[in-house]
Amino acid sequence: MAGRPRCELCGSRPAPRLCPRCRLVRYCDASHQGADWNSIHEKICPLLIPPQPCFHSERARTHGKEQLLRRQKSIVEVAVSAAQRFLWEGKALEALPAALQALRFSARVFGWSSVQLVPVYLLLAEASTGTGNLRQASKYLSEAEWIVLQSPECPAAVQSRLHRGLGLFCIAQGNLDQALYHLSTDVYLATSAFGVDSIEVSGGYFHMANIFFRRNKVDVANSLYTEVTRLWHSWLLSSLQEHQGRLRRLRAHAEAAPWADDEEVAEDGMTEAQGEEARRVLQALLGVREKQQLPEETARVLHALAVLHYLDLDLEKRKPQPWECLEDTRKQIQIRKKTKLYNCGNV
């Protein structure tokens, strides 16, 4: 006999309330329903409704499975993006429902033992830490550690992110020695995966510098802060040069064939996540350097922030938000439904 349905958000209490739109998700009370709706459910509600099964042919069944898989992957992408955005805004409590949905659908798509779940567990751990629930954050980190330990071929990049998450958790606990161990491991793994001059290395350096600064080891902290500034400054200048090169090629193409249709140009520039990390790190560095009254270092940070602002304006112009893409998917679903009803009416 099946048990009584449990709340989508907390998973612990009986859930008499049903979402009136998808009629698939249940909640224990109005507060949990509202929290889930504001965090993620509003964005993914139409995609939760599974496509109607078709048993006419093997080809149709295969197409149905592929369609369901694409829909689930879209939910994962939107949920991860929403959770990350809430964390950037300092809204850890709002990030939790989105991260939980990302975990559920990642498990359906990839399986519970897949390394694809590690970044989602890290999001959940960060959100739980932000709400002060360190015990729950520890459980999520343990799940991520177990997956990595059970995956001998786990990429160094994933292991690097895990150790950074463990380091930040240790900082929240006040265990700074253990935090330094995990953050130094993060730097080592990020270096092996991306190279010594990659911005992926800068996060570990930055958090280590903060620890040394708290311990009044200013010389060590300043050397690490300088390295973080150098990495971001160099990367942003390189991104600016690439961006200007793309603009020159576009202008040359337009002048050579002004009557031709516009062509899509592959964009490999700054991502939203990179821009947000750069902004947070550089603004923190600016505060430190201004207090220390180091004009040369302050000027370099300010120049990096100016380049970031220019690139960020371009990013806003060219990159739609995930839920804007999802809106297109919703429209396609409605069109398919109408088309199907029309065809059935004309049979």
MORA-V786401 format. One record per backbone hydrogen bond with DSSP energy under -1.0 kcal/mol. CO is the residue of the C=O (numbers start at 1). NH is the residue of the N-H. If there is no record, write none. Layout:
{{CO,NH} {CO,NH}}
//
This chain:
{{5,15} {7,11} {13,7} {17,27} {19,23} {25,19} {26,8} {27,17} {29,33} {30,34} {31,35} {32,36} {33,37} {34,38} {35,39} {36,40} {36,41} {37,42} {40,44} {41,45} {44,48} {57,61} {58,62} {59,63} {60,64} {61,65} {62,66} {63,67} {64,68} {65,69} {66,70} {67,71} {68,72} {69,73} {70,74} {71,75} {72,76} {73,77} {74,78} {75,79} {76,80} {77,81} {78,82} {79,83} {80,84} {81,85} {82,86} {83,87} {84,88} {85,89} {86,91} {87,90} {91,95} {92,96} {95,99} {96,100} {97,101} {98,102} {99,103} {100,104} {101,105} {102,106} {103,107} {104,108} {105,109} {106,110} {107,111} {111,114} {114,117} {115,118} {117,121} {118,122} {119,123} {120,124} {121,125} {122,126} {123,127} {124,128} {125,129} {126,130} {127,131} {128,133} {129,132} {132,134} {133,137} {134,138} {135,139} {136,140} {137,141} {138,142} {139,143} {140,144} {141,145} {142,146} {143,147} {144,148} {145,149} {146,150} {148,151} {151,154} {155,159} {156,160} {157,161} {158,162} {159,163} {160,164} {161,165} {162,166} {163,167} {164,168} {165,169} {166,170} {167,171} {168,172} {169,173} {170,174} {170,175} {174,176} {175,179} {176,180} {177,181} {178,182} {179,183} {180,184} {181,185} {182,186} {183,187} {184,188} {185,189} {186,190} {187,191} {188,192} {189,193} {190,194} {191,195} {195,198} {198,201} {201,205} {202,206} {203,207} {204,208} {205,209} {206,210} {207,211} {208,212} {209,213} {210,214} {211,215} {212,217} {213,216} {216,218} {217,221} {218,222} {219,223} {220,224} {221,225} {222,226} {223,227} {224,228} {225,229} {226,230} {227,231} {228,232} {229,233} {230,234} {231,235} {232,236} {233,237} {234,238} {235,239} {236,240} {237,241} {238,242} {239,243} {240,244} {241,245} {242,246} {243,247} {244,248} {245,249} {246,250} {247,251} {248,252} {249,253} {250,254} {251,255} {252,256} {253,257} {257,260} {271,275} {272,276} {273,277} {274,278} {275,279} {276,280} {277,281} {278,282} {279,283} {280,284} {281,285} {282,286} {283,287} {284,288} {285,289} {286,290} {287,291} {288,292} {289,294} {294,298} {295,299} {296,300} {297,301} {298,302} {299,303} {300,304} {301,305} {302,306} {303,307} {304,308} {305,309} {306,310} {307,311} {308,312} {309,313} {310,314} {311,315} {312,316} {313,317} {314,318} {315,319} {321,325} {322,326} {323,327} {324,328} {325,329} {326,330} {327,331} {328,332} {329,333} {330,334} {331,335} {332,336} {333,337} {334,338} {335,339} {336,340} {337,341} {338,342} {339,343} {340,344} {341,345} {344,347}}
//
